[in-house]
Amino acid sequence: AFIYAITSAAVTHAVARGCAEGSIESCTCDYSHTTRGAPRQSNQAAVHGVSDWQWGGCSDNIGFGFKFSRQFVDTGERGRSLREKMNLHNNEAGRVHVVSKMRQECKCHGMSGSCTVKTCWMRLPPFRLVGDNLKDRFDGASRVMLSNAGSLRGKRSRYSFQLKPYNPEHKPPTPEDLVFLEPSPGFCERNPSLGIQGTHGRQCNDTSIGVDGCDLM
């Protein structure tokens, strides 16, 4: 769950920032906050009803990053099986976390250091913050199953499904929650089907550099 979410978030973050930095030819800064689209000059059109600050600068293009991540990361997930729906949910959760942490940054303009007018733009959060939040969500991830209302098909309904908690006493997962189908395998007990030797009851060899050595076991 965490790997899917943070990979999707990383693509969203990198592309959105790349657009603003001019390193991606197919996109630019996000000018959707301005009243007339991309500015022709350095000064921006003021937001309607606000006189002390203006949209300006170069906002990170989160819309393009979000869309690109969906097209790139989700390309192999058709949403037909429960596992694919789980992957789609976790991918989307990663993107949602990036969007939810967008913040407004401003710069003051005026004579002698005064702040007569502020120019503001939208900036991505540090990716470390996104990763920390996703790790917290992973620690509290929900085990799920598919609800009866979640059997929609077709391209338009690719994300139109509802996962329900495995435990009926738990709340349904939110768009920001991470989900899983089965508990992760433990490495203490032996599991031949997964190639896990296990550590329970085994004694390590402190002189060995192999798999029976204490450093690896």
Phi, psi and omega in degrees: 000314182294318181297316179297315184293314185286331175295313178298318179296321181295318178296314179302312183296312184294318181290316179300319179289320179299323177299313182292328181277351179081014181271355177240120187290333187275004180209166180227195173297161176271110180255016184294342180281339180282160184281340183229030177075214184294136182285148174270335178234177184290329179278145186254159174289136182290147175294139184302126177086001181238126185251347187258358175207158184226151171286135179196200180064207183228100180287141174298136187275076183293329179297315179292319179298319179297313182295317180297318180298319177300314183291325185272307186287323185271005189300329181267000183253104182275346179078022182273325180258165179297322179295320178294322177294321176298315179297318178298318180297314181292323175300314181294323179299321177299317179293319181299323179296323178295314181298316185293339182261006175300141183227156179268128175246145184226156175229134182276147176228136178165171181284140173054040176080004178287164182244068181294316179224140175250133173260128186235152177211168181260132185236143176293151175285160171301138184295334176302320179296318178298314180298318179297319179294320179293324177296320177298319178294323179296320179298333179247028183298152184256135172279132189229169171216168183273131178279165179298334181276001185253027183256027180289153181230167176102158184297320184291336183253023183302324180253008183263075176217159181236121175268138179245152183295143177298323175267115184298345179276350180269158178282151176299148180293142176273169179301338181266351181281148172265148186229159176214160181263318182228147178300145178296144180294141176274157181253006178277319183265148181291135178218088184300326182296333179256003180073024181261117181286332182080158179243346184295125176079358180266152178246127183276157179255110186287355177256358183264145175255008180270195183291343178269000179286155184294330181294322182272321183291000000 
